[in-house]
């Protein structure tokens, strides 16, 4: 099913959830691909950012010792990069057991074929041939990702294009859950009563828009109806969720379908011209020693045609040029490009602009990281407070999930 990027997200679900696996030092690729976006999002939306330590086990279960140390280092890198615990909720996945409970319950109704067809399943098996990935944990990790998102009933998930399939799986899982368990006793009657609470005029508009969508497939009518529900002040959240579900012929929206919040792919190259990745050994870490940063950049390969200083080059064939696109002002880039083409500037001098740009970005982060490292108690307090808030929100979701599945055992 195609994702409707224009879909209205109910106000109670306008949250963002994202996580990162703790498998080693963070580098500039992480900063430009994820962290800068998180810092921007936390200013506009309620954000839940978690350390995905269970996900790290799916590929590092044989040697999990690296995970604990990486957890704390990664949180420090997040904070140093500008993720603010006063604006977002930062926590560790395994300290919110509701993730595991929801994953287990969702696994009871998720078809095996849905997991087997996730593109990254076979792709990662191919890329990580040296690891034994023939485990249920690896097969089921996309469903655990779904539980991570649905536990907070999040409306948006920041992902790159290669991760959209995971959000689509989450949408399908939520849709199936609502279809199976959302039809509470007397659902249609309760929905009709809820519609009347909006007032006679709005109830008629809602009914007309609902018919237009269900009978004619008019998606504009669906979006208009959703917007209408958002404007209602005299209905409860439960009634609003029933009316959202009643619109498309489903049941009460227990688990909302999240939308992918597409992020621009990181344009941060590695020092060899490939994508920056630890597996390629071509990274500059966020806490790289400044002298090592200089060494790595100064030894980067350049245009093979520039054997001697007097040989003209082509910036398009030089891996360093991709760094210039990120760290060097456009006006200076023009001069450097011309200097490369007519051999009036050498590669060493050209690289110096990149060295200065990278260090200008890293040094303030490294100073903040040193300050955070000196106060491990504060880091743990941030995680404890974020985890407490996350658990409370996830518990609210699980109360509804258990009730819908007949597992609440209330009197």
C-alpha positions as CSV (number, residue, x, y, z in Angstrom):
1,X,0.0,0.0,0.0
2,X,1.4,3.4,-0.9
3,X,2.0,5.9,1.8
4,X,-0.1,9.0,1.6
5,X,2.4,11.7,2.5
6,X,-0.4,14.2,2.9
7,X,-2.1,12.2,5.6
8,X,-3.3,14.2,8.6
9,X,-1.7,13.0,11.8
10,X,-4.0,13.3,14.8
11,X,-2.7,15.7,17.4
12,X,-2.3,13.0,20.1
13,X,0.0,11.1,17.8
14,X,2.3,14.0,16.7
15,X,5.4,12.5,18.2
16,X,8.7,11.5,16.7
17,X,10.5,8.3,17.6
18,X,14.0,7.3,16.5
19,X,16.8,5.1,17.8
20,X,20.4,4.3,17.1
21,X,22.4,1.1,17.7
22,X,25.4,1.3,20.0
23,X,28.0,-0.5,18.1
24,X,31.0,1.8,18.3
25,X,32.2,5.4,18.0
26,X,30.0,7.8,16.2
27,X,31.5,9.6,13.2
28,X,30.7,12.5,10.9
29,X,28.4,10.4,8.9
30,X,26.2,9.9,11.9
31,X,26.3,13.6,12.7
32,X,25.3,14.7,9.2
33,X,22.9,11.8,8.6
34,X,21.0,11.6,11.9
35,X,22.1,13.9,14.8
36,X,21.7,17.3,13.0
37,X,18.2,16.2,12.0
38,X,17.4,15.2,15.6
39,X,18.6,18.5,16.9
40,X,16.3,20.3,14.5
41,X,13.2,18.1,15.2
42,X,13.4,18.5,19.0
43,X,12.7,22.2,18.6
44,X,9.3,21.6,16.9
45,X,8.0,18.2,18.0
46,X,7.9,15.9,21.0
47,X,10.8,13.5,20.4
48,X,11.7,10.1,21.8
49,X,15.4,9.2,21.1
50,X,16.5,5.8,22.3
51,X,19.7,3.7,22.5
52,X,18.7,0.5,20.6
53,X,20.8,-1.9,22.6
54,X,18.5,-4.9,21.9
55,X,18.9,-4.2,18.2
56,X,22.7,-4.2,18.6
57,X,22.4,-7.8,19.9
58,X,20.8,-8.9,16.6
59,X,24.3,-8.7,15.0
60,X,26.6,-8.6,18.1
61,X,25.1,-11.3,20.3
62,X,28.3,-13.3,20.5
63,X,30.3,-10.5,22.0
64,X,27.9,-8.1,23.8
65,X,30.7,-6.6,26.0
66,X,31.2,-3.7,23.6
67,X,27.5,-2.7,23.8
68,X,27.5,-1.3,27.4
69,X,30.6,0.9,26.9
70,X,29.2,2.1,23.5
71,X,25.9,3.0,25.1
72,X,27.4,5.7,27.4
73,X,29.8,6.9,24.8
74,X,27.0,7.3,22.3
75,X,24.8,9.2,24.7
76,X,27.6,11.6,25.4
77,X,28.1,12.1,21.6
78,X,24.3,12.8,21.3
79,X,24.5,15.4,24.0
80,X,27.7,17.0,22.6
81,X,26.0,17.2,19.2
82,X,23.1,19.2,20.7
83,X,20.4,16.7,21.5
84,X,18.9,18.4,24.6
85,X,17.3,16.3,27.4
86,X,15.1,19.3,28.2
87,X,13.6,19.2,24.8
88,X,13.5,15.4,24.1
89,X,13.3,12.2,25.9
90,X,16.5,10.1,25.9
91,X,16.5,6.6,27.1
92,X,17.8,3.0,26.7
93,X,15.6,0.6,24.9
94,X,16.1,-2.4,27.2
95,X,15.1,-0.3,30.2
96,X,11.6,0.0,28.8
97,X,10.4,-3.7,28.9
98,X,7.1,-2.7,27.3
99,X,9.0,-2.7,24.0
100,X,9.6,-6.4,24.4
101,X,6.1,-7.1,25.5
102,X,4.5,-5.3,22.6
103,X,7.0,-7.1,20.2
104,X,5.9,-10.4,21.6
105,X,2.2,-9.6,21.2
106,X,2.6,-8.3,17.7
107,X,4.5,-11.4,16.7
108,X,1.4,-13.5,17.4
109,X,-0.4,-11.8,14.5
110,X,2.3,-10.8,12.1
111,X,2.6,-13.1,9.1
112,X,6.1,-14.6,8.7
113,X,6.2,-13.6,5.1
114,X,6.0,-9.9,6.0
115,X,9.4,-10.2,7.8
116,X,11.0,-12.3,5.1
117,X,10.2,-9.8,2.4
118,X,11.8,-6.8,4.3
119,X,14.5,-5.7,1.8
120,X,17.3,-5.3,4.4
121,X,16.8,-8.8,5.7
122,X,18.6,-10.6,2.8
123,X,20.7,-7.5,2.1
124,X,22.3,-7.5,5.6
125,X,22.7,-11.3,5.5
126,X,24.7,-10.8,2.3
127,X,26.8,-7.9,3.6
128,X,27.5,-9.6,7.0
129,X,28.4,-13.1,5.8
130,X,31.0,-13.4,8.5
131,X,28.3,-13.4,11.2
132,X,25.8,-16.1,11.9
133,X,22.5,-14.2,11.4
134,X,20.3,-17.3,11.1
135,X,18.5,-16.3,14.3
136,X,14.9,-15.4,15.1
137,X,16.2,-12.1,16.6
138,X,17.6,-11.1,13.3
139,X,14.5,-12.1,11.4
140,X,12.3,-10.4,13.9
141,X,14.2,-7.2,14.4
142,X,12.0,-5.2,12.0
143,X,9.0,-6.2,14.1
144,X,10.9,-5.0,17.2
145,X,11.4,-1.7,15.4
146,X,7.6,-1.6,14.9
147,X,7.1,-2.1,18.6
148,X,9.6,0.6,19.4
149,X,7.5,3.0,17.3
150,X,4.0,1.8,18.2
151,X,4.8,1.7,22.0
152,X,4.6,5.5,21.9
153,X,1.9,5.8,19.3
154,X,4.2,8.0,17.3
155,X,3.0,9.7,14.1
156,X,6.3,10.3,12.4
157,X,9.6,8.4,12.1
158,X,12.6,10.1,10.6
159,X,14.2,7.7,8.1
160,X,16.3,7.7,5.0
161,X,14.8,6.2,1.8
162,X,16.4,2.9,2.5
163,X,14.4,2.5,5.7
164,X,11.0,3.4,4.4
165,X,10.2,-0.3,4.1
166,X,10.5,-0.6,7.8
167,X,8.0,2.1,8.4
168,X,5.6,0.5,5.9
169,X,5.9,-2.7,7.8
170,X,5.0,-0.9,10.9
171,X,2.0,0.7,9.2
172,X,0.8,-2.8,8.0
173,X,1.2,-4.2,11.5
174,X,-0.7,-1.4,13.1
175,X,-3.4,-1.7,10.4
176,X,-3.8,-5.4,11.0
177,X,-3.8,-5.0,14.8
178,X,-6.6,-2.4,14.6
179,X,-8.6,-4.6,12.1
180,X,-8.4,-7.6,14.4
181,X,-8.7,-6.0,17.8
182,X,-10.2,-2.6,17.2
183,X,-13.7,-3.7,16.7
184,X,-14.8,-3.3,20.2
185,X,-18.3,-4.4,21.2
186,X,-20.9,-2.0,19.8
187,X,-18.2,-0.1,17.9
188,X,-20.4,1.3,15.1
189,X,-23.0,2.5,17.6
190,X,-20.4,4.1,19.8
191,X,-18.9,5.8,16.7
192,X,-22.4,7.2,15.7
193,X,-23.0,8.5,19.2
194,X,-19.5,10.1,19.1
195,X,-20.3,11.8,15.8
196,X,-23.5,13.4,17.2
197,X,-21.4,14.9,20.0
198,X,-19.8,17.2,17.4
199,X,-23.1,18.9,16.7
200,X,-25.7,18.4,14.0
201,X,-23.9,20.3,11.3
202,X,-20.4,18.7,11.8
203,X,-22.0,15.3,12.2
204,X,-23.6,15.6,8.8
205,X,-20.4,16.8,7.2
206,X,-18.5,13.9,8.8
207,X,-21.1,11.4,7.5
208,X,-20.9,12.9,4.0
209,X,-17.1,12.8,3.8
210,X,-17.1,9.3,5.2
211,X,-19.4,8.1,2.5
212,X,-17.4,9.9,-0.2
213,X,-14.3,8.0,0.9
214,X,-15.8,4.6,1.4
215,X,-18.0,4.6,-1.6
216,X,-15.9,6.6,-4.1
217,X,-12.4,6.2,-2.7
218,X,-12.1,10.0,-2.4
219,X,-8.8,10.5,-0.4
220,X,-9.3,14.2,-0.3
221,X,-12.6,13.6,1.6
222,X,-10.7,11.4,4.0
223,X,-8.2,14.1,4.8
224,X,-10.9,16.7,5.1
225,X,-12.7,14.5,7.6
226,X,-9.6,13.9,9.6
227,X,-8.9,17.6,9.7
228,X,-12.5,18.1,10.9
229,X,-12.0,15.7,13.7
230,X,-8.9,17.5,14.8
231,X,-10.8,20.7,15.2
232,X,-13.4,19.2,17.6
233,X,-13.1,20.4,21.1
234,X,-16.1,18.6,22.6
235,X,-15.3,15.0,22.1
236,X,-13.0,12.8,24.1
237,X,-9.7,11.3,22.9
238,X,-11.4,7.9,22.9
239,X,-14.3,9.1,20.7
240,X,-11.8,10.8,18.4
241,X,-9.9,7.6,17.9
242,X,-13.2,5.7,17.2
243,X,-14.2,8.3,14.6
244,X,-10.8,8.1,12.9
245,X,-11.2,4.3,12.7
246,X,-14.8,4.6,11.6
247,X,-13.8,6.8,8.6
248,X,-12.0,4.1,6.7
249,X,-14.2,1.2,7.8
250,X,-11.8,-0.1,10.3
251,X,-12.1,-0.2,14.1
252,X,-10.9,2.0,16.9
253,X,-7.4,3.3,16.3
254,X,-5.5,1.6,19.1
255,X,-2.1,1.7,17.3
256,X,-1.9,4.6,14.8
257,X,-0.1,4.1,11.5
258,X,3.1,6.2,11.5
259,X,4.3,8.3,8.6
260,X,7.9,8.2,7.4
261,X,9.6,11.6,7.9
262,X,12.0,11.4,5.0
263,X,15.4,12.8,5.8
264,X,18.1,13.8,3.3
265,X,20.7,11.1,2.8
266,X,23.9,12.0,4.4
267,X,26.3,13.4,1.9
268,X,29.2,12.8,4.2
269,X,31.8,10.8,2.3
270,X,34.5,8.7,3.8
271,X,38.2,9.6,3.5
272,X,38.5,7.2,0.6
273,X,35.6,8.6,-1.4
274,X,33.1,5.8,-0.4
275,X,30.2,6.3,2.0
276,X,31.6,6.9,5.5
277,X,31.3,3.6,7.4
278,X,33.1,1.8,10.1
279,X,33.1,-1.4,8.0
280,X,35.1,0.5,5.4
281,X,37.6,1.9,7.9
282,X,37.2,5.3,6.4
283,X,35.7,7.4,9.2
284,X,36.5,10.5,11.2
285,X,34.9,10.0,14.6
286,X,33.3,12.8,16.5
287,X,36.0,12.6,19.1
288,X,38.9,12.0,16.8
289,X,42.1,13.6,18.0
290,X,42.7,16.8,16.0
291,X,46.1,15.7,14.9
292,X,44.6,12.5,13.6
293,X,41.9,14.5,11.8
294,X,44.7,16.5,10.1
295,X,46.6,13.3,9.2
296,X,43.6,11.5,7.7
297,X,42.5,14.5,5.6
298,X,46.0,15.3,4.4
299,X,46.6,11.7,3.3
300,X,43.2,11.5,1.4
301,X,43.5,10.4,-2.2
302,X,43.0,13.1,-4.9
303,X,42.5,13.1,-8.6
304,X,44.9,10.4,-10.0
305,X,45.7,12.8,-12.9
306,X,47.5,15.2,-10.5
307,X,50.8,13.3,-10.1
308,X,52.8,16.6,-10.0
309,X,51.9,20.0,-8.7
310,X,51.9,21.3,-12.3
311,X,49.4,18.7,-13.5
312,X,45.9,20.1,-13.9
313,X,43.1,18.2,-12.1
314,X,39.4,17.7,-12.1
315,X,37.5,18.4,-8.8
316,X,34.7,16.0,-9.9
317,X,37.3,13.1,-9.7
318,X,38.7,14.1,-6.3
319,X,37.3,12.5,-3.1
320,X,38.3,15.7,-1.2
321,X,35.9,17.7,-3.3
322,X,32.9,16.1,-1.6
323,X,34.3,17.4,1.7
324,X,34.6,20.9,0.2
325,X,30.9,20.7,-0.6
326,X,30.1,20.4,3.1
327,X,32.8,22.5,4.7
328,X,33.9,25.2,2.3
329,X,32.0,28.3,1.4
330,X,30.6,28.3,-2.2
331,X,32.7,31.4,-3.2
332,X,35.9,29.8,-2.0
333,X,35.0,26.5,-3.7
334,X,34.8,28.3,-7.0
335,X,38.4,29.6,-6.6
336,X,39.6,26.2,-5.5
337,X,38.0,24.5,-8.5
338,X,39.6,26.9,-10.9
339,X,42.9,26.5,-9.1
340,X,42.7,22.7,-9.4
341,X,41.9,22.8,-13.1
342,X,44.7,25.2,-14.0
343,X,47.2,23.7,-11.5
344,X,47.6,27.0,-9.6
345,X,46.9,25.4,-6.2
346,X,48.4,22.3,-4.8
347,X,46.4,19.5,-3.1
348,X,48.0,20.1,0.3
349,X,46.9,23.7,0.3
350,X,43.4,22.7,-1.0
351,X,43.0,20.1,1.7
352,X,43.8,22.7,4.4
353,X,40.4,24.3,3.9
354,X,38.8,21.0,4.7
355,X,41.0,20.5,7.7
356,X,39.9,23.9,9.1
357,X,36.2,23.2,8.4
358,X,36.1,19.8,10.0
359,X,38.0,21.0,13.1
360,X,35.7,24.1,13.4
361,X,32.8,21.7,13.6
362,X,34.3,19.1,15.8
363,X,36.2,21.0,18.4
364,X,33.2,22.6,20.2
365,X,31.5,19.1,20.3
366,X,34.7,17.6,21.7
367,X,34.8,20.2,24.4
368,X,31.2,19.5,25.4
369,X,31.9,15.8,25.3
370,X,34.8,16.2,27.7
371,X,32.6,18.1,30.1
372,X,29.9,15.4,29.9
373,X,32.5,12.6,30.4
374,X,33.6,14.2,33.6
375,X,30.1,13.9,35.1
376,X,28.9,10.3,34.5
377,X,26.3,10.7,37.2
378,X,24.6,13.4,35.2
379,X,24.5,11.2,32.1
380,X,22.9,8.4,34.1
381,X,20.4,10.9,35.6
382,X,19.4,12.0,32.1
383,X,18.9,8.4,31.0
384,X,16.9,7.6,34.2
385,X,14.6,10.5,33.8
386,X,14.1,9.8,30.1
387,X,13.5,6.2,30.8
388,X,10.9,6.9,33.5
389,X,8.9,9.2,31.1
390,X,9.2,6.6,28.3
391,X,8.0,3.8,30.5
392,X,5.0,5.7,31.6
393,X,4.0,6.5,28.0
394,X,4.6,2.9,26.9
395,X,2.6,1.6,29.8
396,X,-0.4,3.7,28.7
397,X,-0.2,2.1,25.3
398,X,0.1,-1.4,26.7
399,X,-3.0,-0.9,28.9
400,X,-5.0,-0.3,25.7
401,X,-3.3,-3.1,23.8
402,X,-3.9,-5.7,26.6
403,X,-7.5,-4.6,26.9
404,X,-8.1,-4.9,23.2
405,X,-6.6,-8.4,23.1
406,X,-8.5,-9.5,26.1
407,X,-5.5,-9.7,28.4
408,X,-6.3,-7.1,31.0
409,X,-8.3,-9.6,33.2
410,X,-10.1,-6.7,34.8
411,X,-13.2,-7.4,36.9
